[in-house]
Amino acid sequence: MAAGRNGDHVSRGIRRGGKISQEAFMENYDPSVLPKETYLLYEIKWSNSKRPWQSCCHSTRTEHAEIHFIEDVFQEQRSDPSVHCSITWYMSWSPCADCCRAIRDFLKEQPNVNLVIYVARIYWHKEENNRQGLRSLVNIGVSIRVMDLPAYRYCWKTFVDDDDKDEVDYWPRHFAPWIMLYSLELQSILQNIPSCLEISPGENQTPIFSLCVEDKEEKKALTSANP
């Protein structure tokens, strides 16, 4: 990988050594706001190694974070294709349709890889091609979940740079309403029923989130779900 290209992925809040700054984490993983970039915190566990590889990257103007992981990070870390590998992603945005397609191709080429994806929010959640993309990943065995409070705490403990981390400044309990809304929307996507999440512009560019469930069958499906 070219040094310049790698440099694009260790800037904007990512420290050398693979940690993310407190500021970058709080700005990009707060589900109540809609940042433009995608950050990806990743953990790779090899079956022949006790210690996982943990680091992070983000999207650039020319490359999505998922593509960077598939084409650069994984290829650099992989040594023996026969060794089983478990990968966990903690993403600030869910993969788009094109990235879902690339992930499917990647997993088809790497049958010994298992992938779990946690997302802070869902990217253009009403776009049908994005919804189909997420369903297609689940259909081939990828686990996709909305980040819950334990996931946020794990990321804070594992990926945030200790040099500027202050536990007093961080407690994600107030994320609970948005976690619920995105969890219900993810259920609607995976069950292939109409979208239930409305996001509209508010004052000072602050988005307004609301739950909109009009169809009785949709309400029944979401009520029975356990996000």
N, C-alpha and C positions, 0 to 999 in steps of 0.2 A: 504494500500500500504506500502510495506516495506520501511524503511528509506533509505536504500542503493539505492534502485531503484529510489526513489524520488530524491535522491542526484544526480543521473545521469542526471536528467532533469533540475537542477538548477545550472549547471556549464557552463563553456565556454560562458561567456558573459551574462548570465541571472542572474539578481540580485535577492536577496530575496525581496519579494514583487511583483514579477511577471513582472519586467521591463527588457528590453534588453539594453545592453550597446550600446553606439553610435558606437563603433568600430565593434561590432558583427553585428549590423544592416547594416552598410555600406558595410561590407565585404560579407555578405550573401544575401543581397537583391539587389545588383548591378547586373542588367541583362546582363552586358557585360562580366562577368566572370562566371566560372563554379565551384563553391565550392562543396565539397564532402558531407557536411551535409545538412540536411533539417531543417529549423527553421519554427515554426508554431506560429504565433501570433493569439490569439483567443478572441472573444467577444461573451458572452452568454447573451441573453436577455430573461428573463422570463416574461410571460404576467401578472403575479401577482406581479411584482416588477418593480419599476421605475429605479433602478440602475443596469446597466449591470455588469457582471463579466468579467474582462479583465486580461489576463496574457499571458504567452508564454512558449514554450517548444521546444525541438529539438530532432532529431533522436539520437540514441546511436548505439553501435556496435550490440546490440541484439534486438532493438525495433525501429520501425519507429515512427515518431512523431504522425502520424494519429492514430496509434494503441494505443499509450499512451493516447491520448485524449479520444478515445472511451472507453477503458477499465478502465482507472484510473480517469482522470479529470472529465469526464461527470458523471460517476457513483458516485463520491464524491459530486458533486454539485446538482445532481438531488434528489428531495425530493418527489414530487408528479407527477407521470406519466401522470396525466390528464391535467396538466398545459402546455399550448403551449409554445414552446421554439424556438427562432430564433438564429442560430449560424452563425457567420462569421469567416472564416479562412483567414489569410493573410500568404501564404506559399512561401518560397524561391524556392521550386520546386513543381511541380504538383504531385499528387498522382500516384504511380506506379499501375500496373494492379492488384497486390495482395491487395493493400490498397483500390483501387476502389471497389473490391469485398467485403472487410470488411465494407466499408462505406455503400454499398448497403444493406448488412445484418443489419447493425446498424439502418439505416433509416426504414427498414421494421419492426424492433422490436420497433421503436419509431415513430409511425405515427404522433405525435404532434410536431415533430421536423422539422424545415425548415433550410436548409443549403445553404450558399453562400460561394463560394471559389474564392479568388483572388490568382493568382500565379505570381511570378516574372519571372519564366522561365518554360519550359516544359521538363519533365524528359524523356530522351531517346525518343525523339519525333518521330523518324522513326520506332520504334518498334510497330508492329501492335497490340499486346496485350495491350500495354499502350494506344494506340489511341482508341481501342475498349472500354477500361475501362472508359475513359473520356466520350465517347459517351453514355455509359450505365448510367452514373450518370446524365447526362443532360436529358436522356430519362425518368428518374424517378422524374424529377423536380428540381434537383440540378442546381444552377446557377454557371457557371465557367467563370471567366473573367481574362484577363491579367491585372496586376496592372498598372493603369495609374497614371499620376502625382498627381491628387487629392488623390488617394489611398496611394501613398508614403507619401504625406504631412500628411495625417490623421494618418498613422502609426508612423511617426516621432513625432507627437504631442501627441499621445495616449500611445504608448508602449515604447518609448526610455526613459531611465533613465534621469531625470532632472539634476542629480548631475554632469554628464559629457556631457550634451547636449549643443552644441553650434550652434545656427541657422546660424551663418556666415559660418560655415564649411559645411553646407549641403544645396544643392539646386539641385533637381533631373532632371533639365531640360535636361541635357546631356543624360539622359536615353531614350529620345524620339525615336531615331532610333531603339533601341532594343525592345522597347515597340511595335513599329509598326511591326517589324519582327515577334515577338512572337504572336502578335494579329492575323496576317495573317496566321501563322501556326496553331493557335487554330481554326480559321475559316475553314482551310482545313481539320482538324481533325473532327470537328463537322459536316461538309458537306460531309464527307467520300470521299474526293478527295485526289490525291497524295500529298505528302509532298512538300512544297515550300521552306523550310528553310534548308540551308546548313551550317554546322558548321565544320570548319577544323582547325587543329593545325597551329599556326603561330610561329613566333620567340619568344623565352623566354616564351614558354608555354601560350602565349596569343592567345585565340581563334579568328578565323576570321569568321564573319557571312556574308552570302550572300543570296539573294533571287533568286530562280531558278524556273521560271514558263515557261514551254515549250508548254504545251497543251492549245489550244485556249479556250476550255470549262473551264479549270481550271482558266485561266486568267480572263475569263468573270465572273466566280463565285466569285473570290477574289475581282475583281474590284467592284462588286455590294455589297460586304459585307461592313459593317460599324463597324470595330473593335473598 
